[in-house]
Amino acid sequence: MEADIRLLFDSPVAAVRDFRCRCRDCGVSGKEHQDHFSIAYIRKGNFRFNVFRNGLDAYSGLFLICKPGYEHTVSHVHDLPDECTIFSFSASQAEELQGMAGAFNWFFRNPDLHSILIKASPETEYLHHRIIHLLHRPRYAQLEAEQLIAALLQALLTGEGMLPVPLSDRSKRHYLPLIEGVKAHISTHYEQDISLTGLAAMSHMSPFHFNRMFRQMTGTTPYRYLLDVRLREAEWQIAHSSKPVTEIAFATGFNSLEHFSAAFRKAYGQSPSAMR
């Protein structure tokens, strides 16, 4: 497979690479050996990830988790170029990840399963978004990058582990890229006054059609997705800054401290001040 692969980050915690497909003819790749335990977030595109007799339908908005020691091939589903963020781990790190994978013990314990696809949640997509933006800065703190990667792994491996919902080729080609663009917009502009009509206009859909397609693609509503992103950003600032709780509430898009405190307590089981 022809691709541009760039190393973005390398530390004892993980190596992070940016993968961008550059194939001119959308065929089947040669056999590639999986040397490391890896987790890839699919940012764009749609491909079939073939391991032995299993073919996984991998498309944007999913995490592809792969054990080491196996060969695979990749085949393109359509002409949209594939883009992924690949997190690679050493053997000792993989053992540690296996120990924290409460929701995925069935995967690690099954020797016949080599790869799985997991649907991203608002929290894991938010954390991936923060990691990518951080690693593209000219200068950043290594500790912050490592903490974000650790938070992503914990959220991914200990979460509910939602399996992807099968989508039609038309949905993957037409609607999925639009919804992914909306999610990226929310992750970048969560502090703004975002409306359903504004998000629908970005996708060139009516508000009702957009609301239905967003829920079908993500499993949640646009408002719930926005709220989850705001709460995750607020939780990160509470844990890693000395800003007053009131300032954090308004900086993350909440209109009142009361609404922020109630939503935070419901999500995390304690008040913002108690978490700090």
N, C-alpha and C positions, 0 to 999 in steps of 0.2 A: 504494500500500500504506500502510495506517495503522500507524504505529509510533512508539514513544518512542525517540529517538536522543539519547544524552547523551555529550558529549565528556569523556573521562576524563583524557586526557593529550595534550599537544601540544608537540613539540620538533623540532629539526632532524633527529632520527633517525626519528620516526614520529608520526603522530596515532593515538590509540586511542579508539574509540567503543564504547559499550554499545548494542546494538540489541535491542529487545524488540517483537515484533509485537503489534499491538492490533487486528487485523482482526476484525470481527464476522462477516462472511460470507467463507468460505474459497473465494474465486474466483481469478481470474488478475489480477495487477497490470497497470497500464499500462506502457508501455515506459519504462525507466529507462536513462539514459546512464551508462556507466562512465567517470568522469573521471580516476581515479587508479589506479595499480597497487595492488591491495589483497589482503590475506590475511585471511580470516574464519574464526575457529574457531567451529563450531556447538556451542553448549552444550546446546541443547534443541530438540526438534521435528524436523520432516521436511518438506522442500519440494522442488519441482522448480525448478531454475535453468536457464532456457531462453535460449540464445544462438544466434541464427539457427535452424538445424535441429537443434541438439544440445540435449538435455535431460539435465541432471545430477541424479541422485537424491541430494540432500544431506540428511544426517541427523546427529544428535548424535555427537560423537567424530571428526568429519572436519574437515579444513581445506579451504576453498574458495579457490583462487588464481586471480585475475582480472587480465588485462591491461587497460590503459586503451584508450579509444577505441571502445567497442562498446556497443550497446544490448542490454538483456536484459529478460525478464519473469520473475516469480516466481509459482508456483502452489502452494497448500497441498496436501499429501497427506492430512492428517487434521487433527483439531481441536486437537492439541497446539500451544500457542503457540510460535513460533520465537524463540530467543534466541541471539545471536551476539556475539562480540567481534571488531571489525573494525579491522585495522591498515592504515592508508593511507600511501602513500609518494609523494614528488614524482618527476618524471621523472628527475632526476639520481640520486636514491636507487634508482629502479628499475633504472637501468643498472648501478649498483654491485651490486645484488642479482643481476642476471643474470650478472655476472662470477663470483659465488661459487656459482652454482647448478650444481655439477658433476653432480648426479644428475638435474637437470631441464633440461639443455641441449636435449633433444629438444622440450620444451615451448616454450622461448623462441625456438628457431630455426624453429618451424613457424608460419607466418603464418595457417594455417587453424584453429589451436587458440587459443581465446580464454580458456577457463577449464578448470581441472582440479580434481578432488577427490583429496586425499591422506589416507590413514588416519593418525591421530595415533599416536605412539609413547608409551610411558611417559615418556620424557624430554621430549617436546614438551608433553604434557599437564601434566606437573609444572611446567614453566616457565610455561605459561599460567596455571596455578593460582597460582603465586607472583606473577605480574604483576598479576592481578586483585585479590588480597588486598592487595598493596602499594598499588595505586592507590585503594583504598577506605579507606585510613588517612587520618586528618585531616592528618597531615604525613608526608612521606617525602622522601628524597634523590633529586633528578632523575637524578643519575649512576647510582644503583642501578637505577632504572626503565629507563634507556637500556641499561645493561649486560644486564639481563634480556631486554629486547626483542631486542638484538643476539644474545644466546645462543640465543633461540628461533628467530630467522631462520637462524642458522648450522646449528642442529640440524635444522631443517625442510628447508632447501634442499640440504644436503650429506648428508642421511641416505639410507636405502635407498629412500625414496619408495614406500612400499607403497600400492598401489591398493586401494580399498575392496572388500570382498567383498559381493556382492549379498545382501540380507536380505529375508525375506518381510515383508509388511505386519504380520502378527501379531507377528513378532520385534521389529520397529521400534516397534510400539505398546506391547507388553507387556514384553518382556525388556530391550530397550535402555535405557529409563529406569532400570530397576533396576540394571543393570550400571554405568551412568554414576554413579549414586549411590554405589555401592561404590567406584568409582575415586576419586571426590571424597573419600570417607572415608579411603582409603589415603593420598592426598596430604596430608591434614590431620593424620592420626594415625599417620604412618609410624614414629614412635619407640616406639609401644606394642607390646605382645605381641599381634599379630593372628593369629587362627586361622581356618582354613577354615570351621569350624562357625559361628563368629561372623559371618563375611561372608555365609555362606549364609543365616543367620537374618535378616540385614538384608534379603535379597532374597526371603524367604519361600519358599525352595527347600531341597531336601535337599542335603547337601554334594556328592554325586556329580552331581546335576543342575546345581547352581550351577557346579561346576568345568567341566563340559562347555559350558555356555552362556557362561561367561566366556571360555573359550578360543575359542569360535566367534565371539564379538563382537570380541575384541581381538587374536586371533592369538597369545596367550601365556597362561601359567598365572597364577593369582593370586599364587603365590609369586614368580615371575619378575618380575611387575609390581611387587610390593612391593620386591623387591631392587633393581630399577632405580631406583625413586624414592629409596630410601635412599642408593644410591650417588651419584645426581645431587645430592642435598642435601649429602652429605659432600664431594663435589668442589667444590661452590659455597662451602662453609664453609672448606675448605682454601685456596681461591684468594682469598677475600675476608675472612678473619678471621685473628687471631693465636692462636686457641684451640689447645691441644695436640692432637695427632692422636688420642691416647687418649680425650680428652674428646669429640671429634667422633664417634669410633666409637660410644661408648655413647649419645651424644645423638641419634644417627640410628637407633637401634634394634638395633645389633649387640650380641651377648652376649659377644663376646670380641674382643680386638685381633687375634688370629691369624686368625679368620674374616673380619674386616673387611679386613685387609691382603691376604689371599688373593683375596677377591672384588674388591677395588679393583684389584689388579694384573692380574687376568684381564680386567676391563672396560676399563682405561685403559692397560695395557701398562707400567705402572711403579708403584712403591710410593707410598703417600700422601706420605711424606717427600720422595721424589724430585720429585714434582709440585710440592710447595711450594717 
